[in-house]
Amino acid sequence: MARRGRSTTIGKFAKLYQDRRVSEIRMLGELLRHEQSVATGRTSGLDARADRVDAAHPND
């Protein structure tokens, strides 16, 4: 009987990529929640002024 799941080499690579996707989705969710809280005026303990880009210095 053939092996299935994460015991195979392909399964191990699939787990690696799945874990990476989950991590990226989690980070994007946290970033989105932070940006939404800044946009609504709630800073949730972070300084909202640090997130604003000054029009005179867009690369700062």
N, CA, C and O atoms as a Tinker XYZ file with bonds, in Angstrom:
   240  protein
     1  N      0.849000   -1.181000    0.000000    73     2
     2  CA     0.000000    0.000000    0.000000    64     1     3
     3  C      0.900000    1.253000    0.000000    63     2     4     5
     4  O      1.903000    1.313000    0.712000    81     3
     5  N      0.526000    2.219000   -0.793000    73     3     6
     6  CA     1.304000    3.450000   -0.912000    64     5     7
     7  C      1.152000    4.314000    0.341000    63     6     8     9
     8  O      0.107000    4.331000    0.992000    81     7
     9  N      2.224000    5.022000    0.648000    73     7    10
    10  CA     2.173000    5.932000    1.799000    64     9    11
    11  C      1.436000    7.199000    1.404000    63    10    12    13
    12  O      1.496000    7.635000    0.255000    81    11
    13  N      0.747000    7.778000    2.359000    73    11    14
    14  CA    -0.007000    9.000000    2.094000    64    13    15
    15  C      0.293000   10.036000    3.155000    63    14    16    17
    16  O      0.826000    9.730000    4.222000    81    15
    17  N     -0.061000   11.270000    2.837000    73    15    18
    18  CA     0.020000   12.332000    3.838000    64    17    19
    19  C      1.397000   12.936000    3.965000    63    18    20    21
    20  O      2.154000   13.018000    2.998000    81    19
    21  N      1.707000   13.356000    5.172000    73    19    22
    22  CA     2.942000   14.105000    5.393000    64    21    23
    23  C      4.160000   13.222000    5.573000    63    22    24    25
    24  O      5.268000   13.727000    5.756000    81    23
    25  N      3.974000   11.916000    5.525000    73    23    26
    26  CA     5.121000   11.022000    5.658000    64    25    27
    27  C      5.909000   10.948000    4.352000    63    26    28    29
    28  O      7.056000   10.499000    4.347000    81    27
    29  N      5.314000   11.379000    3.258000    73    27    30
    30  CA     6.022000   11.360000    1.980000    64    29    31
    31  C      6.793000   12.668000    1.807000    63    30    32    33
    32  O      6.521000   13.662000    2.480000    81    31
    33  N      7.732000   12.643000    0.916000    73    31    34
    34  CA     8.529000   13.849000    0.636000    64    33    35
    35  C      7.641000   14.969000    0.118000    63    34    36    37
    36  O      7.780000   16.120000    0.534000    81    35
    37  N      6.738000   14.640000   -0.779000    73    35    38
    38  CA     5.836000   15.657000   -1.324000    64    37    39
    39  C      4.956000   16.223000   -0.219000    63    38    40    41
    40  O      4.706000   17.427000   -0.180000    81    39
    41  N      4.490000   15.373000    0.667000    73    39    42
    42  CA     3.669000   15.822000    1.780000    64    41    43
    43  C      4.413000   16.767000    2.700000    63    42    44    45
    44  O      3.827000   17.709000    3.234000    81    43
    45  N      5.701000   16.522000    2.890000    73    43    46
    46  CA     6.501000   17.406000    3.748000    64    45    47
    47  C      6.661000   18.778000    3.099000    63    46    48    49
    48  O      6.595000   19.800000    3.781000    81    47
    49  N      6.870000   18.804000    1.792000    73    47    50
    50  CA     6.942000   20.090000    1.099000    64    49    51
    51  C      5.597000   20.806000    1.149000    63    50    52    53
    52  O      5.541000   22.023000    1.328000    81    51
    53  N      4.510000   20.044000    0.990000    73    51    54
    54  CA     3.176000   20.638000    1.043000    64    53    55
    55  C      2.920000   21.251000    2.410000    63    54    56    57
    56  O      2.342000   22.334000    2.500000    81    55
    57  N      3.336000   20.584000    3.466000    73    55    58
    58  CA     3.156000   21.114000    4.822000    64    57    59
    59  C      3.960000   22.391000    4.991000    63    58    60    61
    60  O      3.470000   23.352000    5.584000    81    59
    61  N      5.186000   22.421000    4.482000    73    59    62
    62  CA     6.024000   23.610000    4.575000    64    61    63
    63  C      5.348000   24.801000    3.902000    63    62    64    65
    64  O      5.275000   25.884000    4.483000    81    63
    65  N      4.855000   24.606000    2.687000    73    63    66
    66  CA     4.210000   25.698000    1.966000    64    65    67
    67  C      2.886000   26.097000    2.603000    63    66    68    69
    68  O      2.545000   27.280000    2.619000    81    67
    69  N      2.136000   25.134000    3.126000    73    67    70
    70  CA     0.879000   25.455000    3.810000    64    69    71
    71  C      1.147000   26.276000    5.064000    63    70    72    73
    72  O      0.449000   27.257000    5.321000    81    71
    73  N      2.152000   25.889000    5.847000    73    71    74
    74  CA     2.500000   26.642000    7.056000    64    73    75
    75  C      2.933000   28.060000    6.708000    63    74    76    77
    76  O      2.609000   29.011000    7.419000    81    75
    77  N      3.667000   28.193000    5.607000    73    75    78
    78  CA     4.114000   29.519000    5.179000    64    77    79
    79  C      2.921000   30.387000    4.783000    63    78    80    81
    80  O      2.865000   31.566000    5.133000    81    79
    81  N      1.964000   29.804000    4.051000    73    79    82
    82  CA     0.767000   30.556000    3.655000    64    81    83
    83  C     -0.041000   30.991000    4.871000    63    82    84    85
    84  O     -0.521000   32.123000    4.929000    81    83
    85  N     -0.188000   30.106000    5.829000    73    83    86
    86  CA    -0.936000   30.436000    7.042000    64    85    87
    87  C     -0.262000   31.582000    7.772000    63    86    88    89
    88  O     -0.937000   32.490000    8.258000    81    87
    89  N      1.052000   31.553000    7.855000    73    87    90
    90  CA     1.792000   32.614000    8.528000    64    89    91
    91  C      1.617000   33.943000    7.801000    63    90    92    93
    92  O      1.418000   34.976000    8.440000    81    91
    93  N      1.690000   33.927000    6.469000    73    91    94
    94  CA     1.518000   35.158000    5.698000    64    93    95
    95  C      0.114000   35.717000    5.859000    63    94    96    97
    96  O     -0.063000   36.928000    5.988000    81    95
    97  N     -0.884000   34.843000    5.853000    73    95    98
    98  CA    -2.269000   35.296000    6.020000    64    97    99
    99  C     -2.449000   35.907000    7.404000    63    98   100   101
   100  O     -3.128000   36.925000    7.544000    81    99
   101  N     -1.853000   35.306000    8.424000    73    99   102
   102  CA    -1.954000   35.834000    9.778000    64   101   103
   103  C     -1.306000   37.214000    9.873000    63   102   104   105
   104  O     -1.863000   38.124000   10.489000    81   103
   105  N     -0.123000   37.370000    9.260000    73   103   106
   106  CA     0.553000   38.675000    9.293000    64   105   107
   107  C     -0.247000   39.732000    8.546000    63   106   108   109
   108  O     -0.348000   40.870000    9.005000    81   107
   109  N     -0.819000   39.368000    7.398000    73   107   110
   110  CA    -1.627000   40.326000    6.643000    64   109   111
   111  C     -2.868000   40.725000    7.428000    63   110   112   113
   112  O     -3.275000   41.886000    7.391000    81   111
   113  N     -3.470000   39.782000    8.134000    73   111   114
   114  CA    -4.628000   40.096000    8.963000    64   113   115
   115  C     -4.293000   41.065000   10.074000    63   114   116   117
   116  O     -5.051000   41.995000   10.349000    81   115
   117  N     -3.141000   40.844000   10.721000    73   115   118
   118  CA    -2.718000   41.764000   11.784000    64   117   119
   119  C     -2.445000   43.155000   11.223000    63   118   120   121
   120  O     -2.812000   44.155000   11.840000    81   119
   121  N     -1.802000   43.225000   10.057000    73   119   122
   122  CA    -1.522000   44.509000    9.422000    64   121   123
   123  C     -2.816000   45.227000    9.049000    63   122   124   125
   124  O     -2.946000   46.433000    9.256000    81   123
   125  N     -3.765000   44.484000    8.502000    73   123   126
   126  CA    -5.047000   45.071000    8.124000    64   125   127
   127  C     -5.786000   45.609000    9.344000    63   126   128   129
   128  O     -6.324000   46.715000    9.302000    81   127
   129  N     -5.817000   44.840000   10.430000    73   127   130
   130  CA    -6.478000   45.320000   11.653000    64   129   131
   131  C     -5.798000   46.574000   12.178000    63   130   132   133
   132  O     -6.473000   47.494000   12.639000    81   131
   133  N     -4.471000   46.624000   12.116000    73   131   134
   134  CA    -3.734000   47.800000   12.582000    64   133   135
   135  C     -4.071000   49.019000   11.721000    63   134   136   137
   136  O     -4.337000   50.100000   12.246000    81   135
   137  N     -4.059000   48.838000   10.388000    73   135   138
   138  CA    -4.362000   49.958000    9.499000    64   137   139
   139  C     -5.794000   50.438000    9.683000    63   138   140   141
   140  O     -6.048000   51.642000    9.633000    81   139
   141  N     -6.731000   49.527000    9.894000    73   139   142
   142  CA    -8.116000   49.925000   10.111000    64   141   143
   143  C     -8.269000   50.689000   11.423000    63   142   144   145
   144  O     -9.034000   51.650000   11.499000    81   143
   145  N     -7.537000   50.260000   12.459000    73   143   146
   146  CA    -7.643000   50.959000   13.737000    64   145   147
   147  C     -7.033000   52.351000   13.637000    63   146   148   149
   148  O     -7.533000   53.288000   14.259000    81   147
   149  N     -5.959000   52.500000   12.865000    73   147   150
   150  CA    -5.349000   53.818000   12.671000    64   149   151
   151  C     -6.292000   54.711000   11.864000    63   150   152   153
   152  O     -6.423000   55.902000   12.150000    81   151
   153  N     -6.949000   54.132000   10.855000    73   151   154
   154  CA    -7.856000   54.909000   10.013000    64   153   155
   155  C     -9.069000   55.398000   10.799000    63   154   156   157
   156  O     -9.601000   56.470000   10.508000    81   155
   157  N     -9.506000   54.636000   11.778000    73   155   158
   158  CA   -10.665000   55.034000   12.567000    64   157   159
   159  C    -10.271000   55.887000   13.764000    63   158   160   161
   160  O    -11.135000   56.371000   14.496000    81   159
   161  N     -8.981000   56.072000   13.964000    73   159   162
   162  CA    -8.528000   56.935000   15.053000    64   161   163
   163  C     -8.147000   56.203000   16.314000    63   162   164   165
   164  O     -7.650000   56.817000   17.258000    81   163
   165  N     -8.367000   54.902000   16.353000    73   163   166
   166  CA    -7.945000   54.122000   17.514000    64   165   167
   167  C     -6.531000   53.630000   17.258000    63   166   168   169
   168  O     -6.269000   52.999000   16.235000    81   167
   169  N     -5.633000   53.909000   18.163000    73   167   170
   170  CA    -4.242000   53.543000   17.942000    64   169   171
   171  C     -3.881000   52.216000   18.570000    63   170   172   173
   172  O     -2.831000   51.663000   18.242000    81   171
   173  N     -4.684000   51.689000   19.438000    73   171   174
   174  CA    -4.453000   50.408000   20.114000    64   173   175
   175  C     -3.046000   50.316000   20.691000    63   174   176   177
   176  O     -2.368000   49.297000   20.560000    81   175
   177  N     -2.629000   51.390000   21.323000    73   175   178
   178  CA    -1.330000   51.386000   21.982000    64   177   179
   179  C     -0.172000   51.784000   21.086000    63   178   180   181
   180  O      0.958000   51.897000   21.561000    81   179
   181  N     -0.419000   51.996000   19.818000    73   179   182
   182  CA     0.639000   52.393000   18.907000    64   181   183
   183  C      0.455000   53.851000   18.517000    63   182   184   185
   184  O     -0.666000   54.359000   18.523000    81   183
   185  N      1.530000   54.516000   18.185000    73   183   186
   186  CA     1.478000   55.920000   17.819000    64   185   187
   187  C      1.035000   56.053000   16.369000    63   186   188   189
   188  O      1.752000   55.630000   15.462000    81   187
   189  N     -0.131000   56.633000   16.140000    73   187   190
   190  CA    -0.679000   56.770000   14.790000    64   189   191
   191  C      0.149000   57.732000   13.952000    63   190   192   193
   192  O      0.193000   57.598000   12.729000    81   191
   193  N      0.804000   58.692000   14.580000    73   191   194
   194  CA     1.603000   59.645000   13.807000    64   193   195
   195  C      2.779000   58.964000   13.139000    63   194   196   197
   196  O      3.243000   59.442000   12.103000    81   195
   197  N      3.267000   57.899000   13.670000    73   195   198
   198  CA     4.393000   57.188000   13.070000    64   197   199
   199  C      3.983000   56.496000   11.777000    63   198   200   201
   200  O      4.839000   56.195000   10.945000    81   199
   201  N      2.692000   56.240000   11.592000    73   199   202
   202  CA     2.216000   55.560000   10.397000    64   201   203
   203  C      1.876000   56.508000    9.255000    63   202   204   205
   204  O      1.748000   56.071000    8.111000    81   203
   205  N      1.729000   57.784000    9.543000    73   203   206
   206  CA     1.378000   58.735000    8.494000    64   205   207
   207  C      2.592000   59.091000    7.660000    63   206   208   209
   208  O      3.712000   59.178000    8.162000    81   207
   209  N      2.345000   59.292000    6.383000    73   207   210
   210  CA     3.413000   59.719000    5.475000    64   209   211
   211  C      3.207000   61.198000    5.195000    63   210   212   213
   212  O      2.125000   61.614000    4.779000    81   211
   213  N      4.239000   61.984000    5.421000    73   211   214
   214  CA     4.172000   63.412000    5.162000    64   213   215
   215  C      4.234000   63.631000    3.648000    63   214   216   217
   216  O      5.068000   63.031000    2.970000    81   215
   217  N      3.366000   64.476000    3.121000    73   215   218
   218  CA     3.313000   64.706000    1.676000    64   217   219
   219  C      4.612000   65.290000    1.148000    63   218   220   221
   220  O      4.976000   65.029000    0.001000    81   219
   221  N      5.326000   66.076000    1.957000    73   219   222
   222  CA     6.575000   66.678000    1.526000    64   221   223
   223  C      7.709000   65.655000    1.503000    63   222   224   225
   224  O      8.701000   65.852000    0.801000    81   223
   225  N      7.577000   64.574000    2.255000    73   223   226
   226  CA     8.617000   63.555000    2.344000    64   225   227
   227  C      7.995000   62.164000    2.191000    63   226   228   229
   228  O      7.874000   61.425000    3.168000    81   227
   229  N      7.597000   61.805000    0.950000    73   227   230
   230  CA     6.892000   60.531000    0.765000    64   229   231
   231  C      7.753000   59.300000    1.025000    63   230   232   233
   232  O      7.206000   58.231000    1.295000    81   231
   233  N      9.064000   59.407000    0.955000    73   231   234
   234  CA     9.927000   58.243000    1.142000    64   233   235
   235  C     10.423000   58.080000    2.570000    63   234   236   237
   236  O     11.223000   57.184000    2.838000    81   235
   237  N      9.978000   58.906000    3.475000    73   235   238
   238  CA    10.440000   58.811000    4.871000    64   237   239
   239  C      9.652000   57.800000    5.641000    63   238   240
   240  O      9.906000   57.593000    6.828000    81   239
